[in-house]
Amino acid sequence: PTHSAPHLHFTPHSPVATECPAAMGVEAPPLLKPLLGEYDHGVRRGWHPDHSSWKVAHAVGFLTGGLTFTAGTLLLFLPGLLVVPGLSTDLLSALLYILGSLGLFFVDLQEFFTFEGALLRCNIALTGTGSFFFIVGSIGFLPNVEAVTMSVGIGGFVLGAFLIGIAQVWKIARINGWGSGRKVVLSKDVFTATGVELGACLGAWSFFFGTILFGIGPLESVLTTVLLMWTTGSLFFTIGGAFVSFRHFIMGVV
C-alpha cells in the first residue's frame, strides 16, 4: 500500500523539497532520473511529505493495518484474549479487520492524491482497489453477513489480496529497476523501500492462499492452517509498516 519512490528526501526548506534538478538545468544522477516527475516536488500544493503530519498519518495508517489484522486473527486463535461486553469474538475480530483495511485504504488514497506520474498512480490505484476489497471482505465476515453468505468475505479477501500482491510485485520491480535497464545500487534507501513493499506483498499472498484454503475447507480440517497463514500475513503487513516508520522518522525520507 505504499508508493515506490526511493531517493526523494523531503525536509522542510530543503532544495530537494522545492526544486527538481531538471528544472534547475542540472542533469539528474542516473539512479534518480527514472523517478523524476513521479512526484510533483517542484510545486508545494496542499498536504505533502515534507509535513510531519503527512509522515505520521502515513505510518499510522500502515501500522494500523498490520497490527489490527494481527489482533483480529489472534482473537480467533485465542477467543478469551480480549473480552468486550456485548461483542462476540467473531464480531470483534471482523471489526478489527475493517479498521485495519480502512487504515491501508487511507494510505493508498493519501499516496494517490500526493504523487504524480501515470504509471506510479496506476500502481497505487491497483493497491488501493485491493485495499477496498479488503474492506468488503472484512464486512463479509461480520457474523450477520456471514450467516447469509460466505461469498462476500471470501471473495473480498481473495480478490483484494490478489490485486495487492500483483501491485506490490510491480512496486518492488520498479524500485529495483527490473526490466528497465536501470542499474540500481543496493543502498539502505533501496533496501528499506523494498522492505516496505515486500512486507505488504508477502502479507497479501499469505491472505490470498489462506483465504482460498478457507473457502475450500472443510473448515474443521484447515482452520488452524488458515489462521496461521492469516497471522503470518498480518505480521508481514506490520513489518512493512515498521519499514515505513523507519524510513520516515529515522532516515527522514518518504
C-alpha positions, 0 to 999 in steps of 0.5 A: 500500500505504499508508493515506490519512490526511493531517493526523494528526501523531503525536509522542510526548506530543503532544495530537494523539497522545492526544486527538481534538478531538471528544472534547475538545468542540472542533469539528474544522477542516473539512479534518480532520473527514472523517478523524476516527475513521479512526484510533483516536488517542484510545486508545494500544493496542499498536504505533502511529505515534507509535513510531519503530519503527512509522515505520521498519518502515513505510518499510522495508517500502515501500522494500523493495518498490520497490527489490527489484522494481527489482533483480529486473527489472534482473537480467533486463535485465542477467543478469551484474549480480549473480552468486550461486553456485548461483542462476540469474538467473531464480531470483534475480530471482523471489526478489527479487520475493517479498521485495519483495511480502512487504515491501508485504504487511507494510505493508498488514497493519501499516496494517490492524491500526493504523487504524480506520474501515470504509471506510479498512480496506476500502481497505487490505484491497483493497491488501493482497489485491493485495499477496498476489497479488503474492506468488503471482505472484512464486512463479509465476515461480520457474523450477520453477513456471514450467516447469509453468505460466505461469498462476500468475505471470501471473495473480498479477501481473495480478490483484494489480496490478489490485486495487492500482491500483483501491485506490490510485485510491480512496486518492488520491480520498479524500485529495483529497476527490473526490466528497465535497464536501470542499474540500481545500487543496493543502498539502505534507501533501496533496501528499506523501500523494498522492505516496505513493499515486500512486507505488504506483498508477502502479507497479501499472498499469505491472505490470498492462499489462506483465504482460498484454503478457507473457502475450500475447507472443510473448515474443521480440517484447515482452520488452524492452517488458515489462521496461521497463514492469516497471522503470518500475513498480518505480521508481514503487513506490520513489518512493512509498516515498521519499514515505513516508520523507519524510513520516515522518522529515522532516515527522514525520507518518504 
